[in-house]
Amino acid sequence: MKNGQIPVDVPDDVPTSARAYGWMLGGKDNYVIDRQFILDTVQGFPECVDIARQNRAFLYRAVRYLVKEAGIRQFIDMGCGLPTNNNVHQVAQRFAPDARVVYVDIDPIVLVHGRALLADNSSTIITGDMRDQSAILERDDVVRLIDFDEPVAVLFLSVVHHLLDADDPRRILRTIIDKAVPGSHLCLSQVVCDDPARGATMSRQITAAGIPWRTRTPAELDSFLDGLEPAEPGLVNLLDWRPDPFQPPLEEAPEELASYLGITETSKDLYEYGGVLRKP
Ligand SMILES: C[S@@+](CC[C@H](N)C(=O)[O-])C[C@H]1O[C@@H](n2cnc3c(N)ncnc32)[C@H](O)[C@@H]1O
């Protein structure tokens, strides 16, 4: 019943973020349970498909900015997700062939599929939990690829909503950037809702489906980021972060979700919010 070639030992009785999000981007490595989870979620939150795709398009623009304008050559991509087109190292190395990337994801399926596509001499993928960054920083590949005497960019793209308040998201977002040298960058995004009651319903529903989730308001995300300097245009709906109609397109959305594309043109209170911040 699987849609792509998933190894048999990966559990298929609960949805996972990596597989469900990957499906919205046009990926094939997912199960019925992941697709059904998205089909259920879009009943109440039809913006999700647009939001996922807008986030992934932002990734391209943000990494390009970090390489070309901020001069970053090393990246740690927390919660990197399943490989698709224009993964971080491909974008970064298009503009700076010497760029290095460590991909981290909690879901072991990302390692299974990512090994071939995300790892080479200058990039690697590890299974790790962003809530335990000391374990991540001790990994041999991290020590080999990341030089903390040089600026680093830490990416938390569309992952901050997976951090519950009890996880202390501020600490998690700032563990590396607070120790990194000036000129390092934090790049992040999460699903936000201007209507806290709707956001709370979304959090309850997705968490009940088995994926830890906390929709926040923009102000709640902002509160984690004091002391860092946002690059223009600041922390915004990602649609408004340096839009580029000529950037490379994403893979096509699956046919079952085509009717949800474009909903955020009229529905404006649920969106992916984020940006790029520099450590002064
Ligand atoms: C919505 S996807 C985002 C993927 C990618 N960052 C992007 O923007 O395209 C969220 C990813 O975060 C991963 N994730 C969730 N909680 C995590 C944790 N505690 N540590 C590491 N990865 C996590 C999931 O497995 C999933 O692959």
Ligand as a Chemical Component Dictionary entry (heavy atoms), coordinates in Angstrom:
data_LIG
# 
_chem_comp.id                   LIG 
_chem_comp.type                 NON-POLYMER 
_chem_comp.pdbx_formal_charge   0 
_chem_comp.three_letter_code    LIG 
# 
loop_
_chem_comp_atom.comp_id 
_chem_comp_atom.atom_id 
_chem_comp_atom.alt_atom_id 
_chem_comp_atom.type_symbol 
_chem_comp_atom.charge 
_chem_comp_atom.model_Cartn_x 
_chem_comp_atom.model_Cartn_y 
_chem_comp_atom.model_Cartn_z 
_chem_comp_atom.pdbx_ordinal 
LIG C1  C1  C 0  7.792  19.969 7.899  1  
LIG S1  S1  S 1  9.271  19.084 7.730  2  
LIG C2  C2  C 0  10.412 20.353 7.205  3  
LIG C3  C3  C 0  11.528 19.830 6.338  4  
LIG C4  C4  C 0  12.545 20.868 5.878  5  
LIG N1  N1  N 0  13.169 21.534 6.991  6  
LIG C5  C5  C 0  11.930 21.900 4.975  7  
LIG O1  O1  O 0  11.773 23.067 5.407  8  
LIG O2  O2  O -1 11.615 21.606 3.825  9  
LIG C6  C6  C 0  9.713  18.892 9.452  10 
LIG C7  C7  C 0  10.858 17.919 9.677  11 
LIG O3  O3  O 0  11.320 18.071 11.037 12 
LIG C8  C8  C 0  11.657 16.790 11.529 13 
LIG N2  N2  N 0  11.628 16.851 13.006 14 
LIG C9  C9  C 0  10.542 16.952 13.817 15 
LIG N3  N3  N 0  10.925 16.981 15.112 16 
LIG C10 C10 C 0  12.277 16.901 15.109 17 
LIG C11 C11 C 0  13.273 16.874 16.145 18 
LIG N4  N4  N 0  12.927 16.940 17.436 19 
LIG N5  N5  N 0  14.569 16.811 15.798 20 
LIG C12 C12 C 0  14.934 16.715 14.490 21 
LIG N6  N6  N 0  14.046 16.706 13.464 22 
LIG C13 C13 C 0  12.735 16.812 13.764 23 
LIG C14 C14 C 0  10.618 15.861 10.924 24 
LIG O4  O4  O 0  11.008 14.512 10.950 25 
LIG C15 C15 C 0  10.488 16.455 9.522  26 
LIG O5  O5  O 0  11.363 15.833 8.620  27 
# 
loop_
_chem_comp_bond.comp_id 
_chem_comp_bond.atom_id_1 
_chem_comp_bond.atom_id_2 
_chem_comp_bond.value_order 
_chem_comp_bond.pdbx_ordinal 
LIG C1  S1  SING 1  
LIG S1  C2  SING 2  
LIG S1  C6  SING 3  
LIG C2  C3  SING 4  
LIG C3  C4  SING 5  
LIG C4  N1  SING 6  
LIG C4  C5  SING 7  
LIG C5  O1  DOUB 8  
LIG C5  O2  SING 9  
LIG C6  C7  SING 10 
LIG C7  O3  SING 11 
LIG C7  C15 SING 12 
LIG O3  C8  SING 13 
LIG C8  N2  SING 14 
LIG C8  C14 SING 15 
LIG N2  C9  SING 16 
LIG N2  C13 SING 17 
LIG C9  N3  DOUB 18 
LIG N3  C10 SING 19 
LIG C10 C11 SING 20 
LIG C10 C13 DOUB 21 
LIG C11 N4  SING 22 
LIG C11 N5  DOUB 23 
LIG N5  C12 SING 24 
LIG C12 N6  DOUB 25 
LIG N6  C13 SING 26 
LIG C14 O4  SING 27 
LIG C14 C15 SING 28 
LIG C15 O5  SING 29 
# 
